[in-house]
Amino acid sequence: MLPLLNRFRAAPPCLLLESGAIEEGENYRNALARGVMLSRALCRFKLFRGTPGLTRSQLARAARTFAEAHAPFEATGSLILRTPAGAAIWYWDKAQLAVLGAGEARVVSPESVWRAPGEGWRVLACAEGFEAQYWEDGGLIASSWRREMLTRAQWAAFALNVDATQQAPDAPPTPQVLPRDDRSWRRAEIRTPLSWRELERGAISIALCASALATFFTAQALNHEGAARADRRALDALEERVAEDAQLARVRERLTLMAEYDAATRTPRALAAAADAFEVLSRFDVTPQAWAVVDETFRLEIEASGTPVRDIVAALEAAPGLCGVTPELANAAGGIELRAAIVASAEVECEPALRGRAS
Amino acid sequence: MIDRVWAGLMERFGAATPRERAGLALAVATGAIAMAIASFDWAMGAADAERSARIQRAEAQAAFERDSDGAFQQRLAEDVNKVWRWSIVETSESLVRAQAAPLVESLALQAGLANVEVAVADSADEGGSVGSIAIRLGADFDWPSFMALLEALHNSETSFTIHSIEVSGGADGAPRLNLLMKAPFLLEAPQ
């Protein structure tokens, strides 16, 4: 399943190096269209520590304000990621990107965020240079970049500048080489809120789409109504023709008479039910003391002593014209009354609820 | 006049703040969505109406073609004759009752039933040309006579239909039959 999903997953954007080159020899224009991953050499990192007790939206607003206030360039691009400590802010110089030909790129992200998060102190081998990092509770607290591998003194200076709960090693750790394919940072991104202009554009787009749908459905409704009107006109014309034709009017009268006769002679299957029941009773050599077929119910009274009541009930239930057979004590003398519903017609099956009652 | 109103509207729209413009666009979008939903509902209703009109027309057309067919008309006339033959035909309902009771009584007696009692109930007015009259027959029960009665009812010209049968012990212990049957009747205009 996952390999299939991965086929539809967009590849990470191409990496833009400090020199302006695109790594892995991609077509520059196509690469920029997919967005740009900036070399760590082109980015700066700053941590915003949130005051405890802030709500998510308050923290987001505070982080955005902090990021704007500490923007290191005249034209600063930034990416703000929510972390347990507050927010990790990545900056880049938009003017420099423009010089490198990537000013038009819509989606920009530093290469560091594409590597899997860590915990504690670590050094990463970047596309260009090395990055020292300190992580706490899954959030990046500090990051520093050097063109060459950090010396002990540089490492000590980095560690001293970090307000860390974990003791830093004396020497810089061995650089790790991690793939740039982690996408978890996208869920933590604090995005710029929608502007009124963007809201207006979105609402206009929705209005246009809904108007197009409304027009389509209106046209369909008008089309259906036109067809229905044509059918009704044809029906009226036919009725008029029938009314004017004495022969056809007589046929209609006769049909009505036939239908009324049919309704007047419709009957419950009283005789068929009685025949079914007596066929069963004759098999068991039982003569009922009393029997009746009333209101679509067949009822009979038999003597209980020496009579295989259970077998008779099963046989009656199996008869085609009867269903839902229920035995009851009829009188103090030990008579048993059997009641069964009459099946409405030979084609109709016994209702499952009635069928279940017998068992 | 319209030009002035339009110009005024455009001027006000031009002077609107981004927030006001977004609010206006949202209101328009809401209206458009409501229109889309309403038109979808209308289209579905119209499609149903069209389907039912098409079915009605097809049924009417089929009935018209069937009714215009000479062979069908012939068959129908024969069936209607049977209806007249199998029903009790009188000029009033009381005459129907007067005719039905002795008819049933004579059938029962011919079948061999003893202590026959016949009662005819008033018919429920069903508002059509064909009515049905309920006849209650009481008699001492024995199987051969009962079977003969059923045979006689079956062979009778009048179309009797049996609605309920009840066989139970009488006051003297002998089984007693209570039969409810119905017969169709037609009222013809007095000559």
Boltz contact constraints between the chains, C-beta under 6 A:
constraints:
  - contact:
      token1: [A, 196]
      token2: [B, 18]
      max_distance: 6.0
  - contact:
      token1: [A, 196]
      token2: [B, 19]
      max_distance: 6.0
  - contact:
      token1: [A, 196]
      token2: [B, 22]
      max_distance: 6.0
  - contact:
      token1: [A, 197]
      token2: [B, 18]
      max_distance: 6.0
  - contact:
      token1: [A, 199]
      token2: [B, 22]
      max_distance: 6.0
  - contact:
      token1: [A, 200]
      token2: [B, 21]
      max_distance: 6.0
  - contact:
      token1: [A, 200]
      token2: [B, 22]
      max_distance: 6.0
  - contact:
      token1: [A, 200]
      token2: [B, 25]
      max_distance: 6.0
  - contact:
      token1: [A, 203]
      token2: [B, 25]
      max_distance: 6.0
  - contact:
      token1: [A, 203]
      token2: [B, 26]
      max_distance: 6.0
  - contact:
      token1: [A, 203]
      token2: [B, 29]
      max_distance: 6.0
  - contact:
      token1: [A, 204]
      token2: [B, 25]
      max_distance: 6.0
  - contact:
      token1: [A, 206]
      token2: [B, 29]
      max_distance: 6.0
  - contact:
      token1: [A, 207]
      token2: [B, 28]
      max_distance: 6.0
  - contact:
      token1: [A, 207]
      token2: [B, 29]
      max_distance: 6.0
  - contact:
      token1: [A, 207]
      token2: [B, 32]
      max_distance: 6.0
  - contact:
      token1: [A, 210]
      token2: [B, 32]
      max_distance: 6.0
  - contact:
      token1: [A, 210]
      token2: [B, 33]
      max_distance: 6.0
  - contact:
      token1: [A, 210]
      token2: [B, 36]
      max_distance: 6.0
  - contact:
      token1: [A, 211]
      token2: [B, 32]
      max_distance: 6.0
  - contact:
      token1: [A, 213]
      token2: [B, 36]
      max_distance: 6.0
  - contact:
      token1: [A, 214]
      token2: [B, 35]
      max_distance: 6.0
  - contact:
      token1: [A, 214]
      token2: [B, 36]
      max_distance: 6.0
  - contact:
      token1: [A, 214]
      token2: [B, 39]
      max_distance: 6.0
  - contact:
      token1: [A, 217]
      token2: [B, 39]
      max_distance: 6.0
  - contact:
      token1: [A, 217]
      token2: [B, 40]
      max_distance: 6.0
  - contact:
      token1: [A, 217]
      token2: [B, 43]
      max_distance: 6.0
  - contact:
      token1: [A, 218]
      token2: [B, 39]
      max_distance: 6.0
  - contact:
      token1: [A, 220]
      token2: [B, 43]
      max_distance: 6.0
  - contact:
      token1: [A, 221]
      token2: [B, 42]
      max_distance: 6.0
  - contact:
      token1: [A, 221]
      token2: [B, 43]
      max_distance: 6.0
  - contact:
      token1: [A, 221]
      token2: [B, 46]
      max_distance: 6.0
  - contact:
      token1: [A, 224]
      token2: [B, 46]
      max_distance: 6.0
  - contact:
      token1: [A, 224]
      token2: [B, 47]
      max_distance: 6.0
  - contact:
      token1: [A, 224]
      token2: [B, 50]
      max_distance: 6.0
  - contact:
      token1: [A, 225]
      token2: [B, 46]
      max_distance: 6.0
  - contact:
      token1: [A, 227]
      token2: [B, 50]
      max_distance: 6.0
  - contact:
      token1: [A, 228]
      token2: [B, 49]
      max_distance: 6.0
  - contact:
      token1: [A, 228]
      token2: [B, 50]
      max_distance: 6.0
  - contact:
      token1: [A, 228]
      token2: [B, 53]
      max_distance: 6.0
  - contact:
      token1: [A, 231]
      token2: [B, 53]
      max_distance: 6.0
  - contact:
      token1: [A, 231]
      token2: [B, 54]
      max_distance: 6.0
  - contact:
      token1: [A, 231]
      token2: [B, 57]
      max_distance: 6.0
  - contact:
      token1: [A, 232]
      token2: [B, 53]
      max_distance: 6.0
  - contact:
      token1: [A, 234]
      token2: [B, 57]
      max_distance: 6.0
  - contact:
      token1: [A, 235]
      token2: [B, 56]
      max_distance: 6.0
  - contact:
      token1: [A, 235]
      token2: [B, 57]
      max_distance: 6.0
  - contact:
      token1: [A, 235]
      token2: [B, 60]
      max_distance: 6.0
  - contact:
      token1: [A, 238]
      token2: [B, 60]
      max_distance: 6.0
  - contact:
      token1: [A, 238]
      token2: [B, 64]
      max_distance: 6.0
  - contact:
      token1: [A, 248]
      token2: [B, 67]
      max_distance: 6.0
  - contact:
      token1: [A, 251]
      token2: [B, 67]
      max_distance: 6.0
  - contact:
      token1: [A, 251]
      token2: [B, 73]
      max_distance: 6.0
  - contact:
      token1: [A, 254]
      token2: [B, 76]
      max_distance: 6.0
  - contact:
      token1: [A, 254]
      token2: [B, 80]
      max_distance: 6.0
  - contact:
      token1: [A, 257]
      token2: [B, 80]
      max_distance: 6.0
  - contact:
      token1: [A, 257]
      token2: [B, 129]
      max_distance: 6.0
  - contact:
      token1: [A, 260]
      token2: [B, 128]
      max_distance: 6.0
  - contact:
      token1: [A, 260]
      token2: [B, 129]
      max_distance: 6.0
  - contact:
      token1: [A, 260]
      token2: [B, 130]
      max_distance: 6.0
  - contact:
      token1: [A, 261]
      token2: [B, 83]
      max_distance: 6.0
  - contact:
      token1: [A, 261]
      token2: [B, 130]
      max_distance: 6.0
  - contact:
      token1: [A, 261]
      token2: [B, 184]
      max_distance: 6.0
  - contact:
      token1: [A, 264]
      token2: [B, 130]
      max_distance: 6.0
  - contact:
      token1: [A, 264]
      token2: [B, 132]
      max_distance: 6.0
  - contact:
      token1: [A, 264]
      token2: [B, 184]
      max_distance: 6.0
  - contact:
      token1: [A, 265]
      token2: [B, 159]
      max_distance: 6.0
  - contact:
      token1: [A, 265]
      token2: [B, 161]
      max_distance: 6.0
  - contact:
      token1: [A, 265]
      token2: [B, 184]
      max_distance: 6.0
  - contact:
      token1: [A, 267]
      token2: [B, 161]
      max_distance: 6.0
  - contact:
      token1: [A, 270]
      token2: [B, 162]
      max_distance: 6.0
  - contact:
      token1: [A, 270]
      token2: [B, 165]
      max_distance: 6.0
  - contact:
      token1: [A, 271]
      token2: [B, 162]
      max_distance: 6.0
  - contact:
      token1: [A, 290]
      token2: [B, 167]
      max_distance: 6.0
  - contact:
      token1: [A, 290]
      token2: [B, 168]
      max_distance: 6.0
  - contact:
      token1: [A, 291]
      token2: [B, 167]
      max_distance: 6.0
  - contact:
      token1: [A, 292]
      token2: [B, 166]
      max_distance: 6.0
  - contact:
      token1: [A, 293]
      token2: [B, 164]
      max_distance: 6.0
  - contact:
      token1: [A, 293]
      token2: [B, 165]
      max_distance: 6.0
  - contact:
      token1: [A, 294]
      token2: [B, 164]
      max_distance: 6.0
